[in-house]
């Protein structure tokens, strides 16, 4: 008969890596970052700046090696907003009996 593909998705992908949303972000970066901000860069460095900003944006839109279902930029946000609180127990007891004795000490 025929074989069913195991990866059917409704995402529109460009080059197999980038989605339509990524393309929108890239277009916004090109219009604003390369156009408006690129004119503010010192003239001998404009070409290097424009190439850098496009490559930088494409890198952040790649799938993350740590979390393949997320983009690199989302993984960076997860790392930044990570809960860095150190949780310690209220009291350390030698045994469970000593903790119960202190709790029910009248």
N, C-alpha and C positions, 0 to 999 in steps of 0.2 A: 504494500500500500504506500503510505507516505509517512514521513517522520515529522513529529511536531517539534518546532523550535522550543527550547527550554527558556529562552530569554525574550519574551515579548514585552515590549514597553511602548507607552504612548508618548515618550519623550522624543523630541526632534533633536538629533545629535549631529554635530558637525565635526568631522574627523574622528568620530567614535568617542571623543572625550568631552567635548563642550556642548552644553545644552543651549536652547534658545535664550534663556535668561543670562547665561554667560556671554553670549553674543551681544546682548543688550548692554551689559556692563562694559564689555570691550569697546563698543561703539561710543558709550558715554565717556569713557576714559580718553578715547582718541579725540573726540570733539572738544572736551574740556581740557584734559591734561596736555595733549599734544598741540591743540589749537591755541587756547587762551593762555595757559601757563607756559607753553613752549615759547611764546613771544616775549616772555619776561626773562628768559634764560639768556645768559651772555652769548652773543652770536656764534663764536667759534664752537661752543658746546651744544648748540641746538640739535644737531643731528644725533649726537651721542645720547642726549637727554630723551629724544623722541624714541629712539630704538630701545633704550633702557626702560622707559615707562610701558611700552607695549610688551616687552618680554617679561617685565615684572608682573603685569596684569595677567598675562597668560599663565605664568607660574602659579599665582595664587588661585587661579580657576581650575588647576589640575586636581584630579582625585588624590587624596592624602594617602601616603603609604601606611600611616598608622590606622586610619579609618577609611577604607576604600569606598564607602558609600557617602563620604563627605568630601567637600573641597578643602584645599589647604587653608584657605582663609577662615573657614568655619572651625577647623581644628585649632587654629591659632586663637580664635575667640574662646573656645572651650578651655584652652590652657590658661589664658589670661583670667577668666572668671572662675577658675578652680577654687574650691573652698580650701583655704590654707589654715584653717583653725585646727589647733592641736587639742584633741579631746583626751582628757585624762579622767580616770575614775575619781570619785569624791574622796574615798579613803582606801588605804591598802591594809588589809588584815592578813594575819598569818594563816588563819583558817576561816572557814565559813562559820564555825561555832563562835569564834570571837566577835565576828561581825554581828551575829544574832544576839549575843550577850549584850553588846553595847547598845543595840537597837532597843531591846526590851529591858534594859536596866532601869529599875524603879528606884 
